[in-house]
Amino acid sequence: MIPFIDLTAQFHECERELLDAASRVLNSGTYILGGEVEAFERDFAGWLGSAHGIGVASGTDAIALALTALGIGHGDDVVTSAFTAVPTVVGIAQSGARPVFADIAEGGYGLDACEVERVATPDTRAIVPVHLYGECMDLSALLDAAHRLGAVVIEDACQAHGARLGGKAAGTSGAAGAFSFYPTKNLGAFGDAGLIATDDGAVAGRLRKVRDYGRSCRDLFEEPGRNSRLDELQASMLRVKLERLDAWNERRRSLAALYAAELEGLPLEVPREAESGSHVYHLYVVATDERDDLQRHLEERGIAALVHYPVCPHLQDAFANLGYGPGDFPRAEAAAAHVLSLPLHPALSDTDAMTVAREVRAFFG
Ligand SMILES: Cc1ncc(COP(=O)(O)O)c(C=O)c1O
């Protein structure tokens, strides 16, 4: 059996330090908004190259609260990708704004800047591109489009911790970047957790209030905020894991290189780094016309391969009220029909990766 992911392996790799961190917090008597959260926010923002980090309860909340802190909500439109994880859209909807979809670019999985301009409305106040699968998108055309539209860019970097293009980390080029530390992410907590990165001190200040009921100091509340705080236990353990993140991302890259070499020449699209370090392979996603048969072939041989994502958000019942239908975003819908994620995580052995590659080759004969 080759599972899709093995989360206990990461725990065992740093078990002693994680248990020490947990014990430190449990003995401290401070469980919410204390020194661990502050230290993690500082360390993670510094690691990204961002001025501020604000810990929140999840990546979904990071998107919603970033929009709120930038003054975007009811009556506003927010354009995002028609090919993303549903939580991107849930975060937008949670802010009160209306999600508006745009198709992805030809030959990739990133939001297309021309399509964004085509679907934008006079109410468009923000654009949420997604660094899908861990690949840092080139945002230059999108930032120009946002400027023309008078909109801000909030990057969904929930899958792309540490992916860098042209020296900039995913999540640091727009007004704010949203990160998730859901357990399966490249940097995963032991529960839900998220963070917003921003260079804007005023936005950071507002975020610190809105994540904490809208509180400005102990007994004063400036606006109706939310309860969405990263807790001390999660922060203490994320600090331990952050120290290993560069090495884990490097291991992901070397496994991706192994797959790329072993799958060369097959009728299969494989991911490639635009430049060294631009992809952190949160997921290793191939594309083929024979996706369902390939997935079945692997499953029959004990190899778990998953589809991220088989149903585009505009076709989900949850967003039926937005009025989209099949055929609205042909590239996104084609991607949903062709993509398959092969097992790839830092604890995957070369031997297991070779077995996966061999079975993929066997499928194509
Ligand atoms: C692209 C993307 N956006 C947003 C989210 C939401 O993150 P969370 O699960 O921490 O709320 C996720 C993860 O689930 C994601 O993959």
Ligand as a Chemical Component Dictionary entry (heavy atoms), coordinates in Angstrom:
data_LIG
# 
_chem_comp.id                   LIG 
_chem_comp.type                 NON-POLYMER 
_chem_comp.pdbx_formal_charge   0 
_chem_comp.three_letter_code    LIG 
# 
loop_
_chem_comp_atom.comp_id 
_chem_comp_atom.atom_id 
_chem_comp_atom.alt_atom_id 
_chem_comp_atom.type_symbol 
_chem_comp_atom.charge 
_chem_comp_atom.model_Cartn_x 
_chem_comp_atom.model_Cartn_y 
_chem_comp_atom.model_Cartn_z 
_chem_comp_atom.pdbx_ordinal 
LIG C1 C1 C 0 -6.551 26.787 -2.135 1  
LIG C2 C2 C 0 -7.124 26.752 -0.739 2  
LIG N1 N1 N 0 -7.747 27.857 -0.286 3  
LIG C3 C3 C 0 -8.268 27.907 0.954  4  
LIG C4 C4 C 0 -8.197 26.827 1.808  5  
LIG C5 C5 C 0 -8.831 26.922 3.156  6  
LIG O1 O1 O 0 -7.974 26.602 4.196  7  
LIG P1 P1 P 0 -8.558 25.969 5.556  8  
LIG O2 O2 O 0 -8.881 24.531 5.294  9  
LIG O3 O3 O 0 -7.425 26.139 6.534  10 
LIG O4 O4 O 0 -9.742 26.763 5.940  11 
LIG C6 C6 C 0 -7.556 25.651 1.364  12 
LIG C7 C7 C 0 -7.420 24.451 2.215  13 
LIG O5 O5 O 0 -8.297 23.729 2.534  14 
LIG C8 C8 C 0 -7.024 25.615 0.052  15 
LIG O6 O6 O 0 -6.426 24.509 -0.419 16 
# 
loop_
_chem_comp_bond.comp_id 
_chem_comp_bond.atom_id_1 
_chem_comp_bond.atom_id_2 
_chem_comp_bond.value_order 
_chem_comp_bond.pdbx_ordinal 
LIG C1 C2 SING 1  
LIG C2 N1 SING 2  
LIG C2 C8 DOUB 3  
LIG N1 C3 DOUB 4  
LIG C3 C4 SING 5  
LIG C4 C5 SING 6  
LIG C4 C6 DOUB 7  
LIG C5 O1 SING 8  
LIG O1 P1 SING 9  
LIG P1 O2 DOUB 10 
LIG P1 O3 SING 11 
LIG P1 O4 SING 12 
LIG C6 C7 SING 13 
LIG C6 C8 SING 14 
LIG C7 O5 DOUB 15 
LIG C8 O6 SING 16 
# 
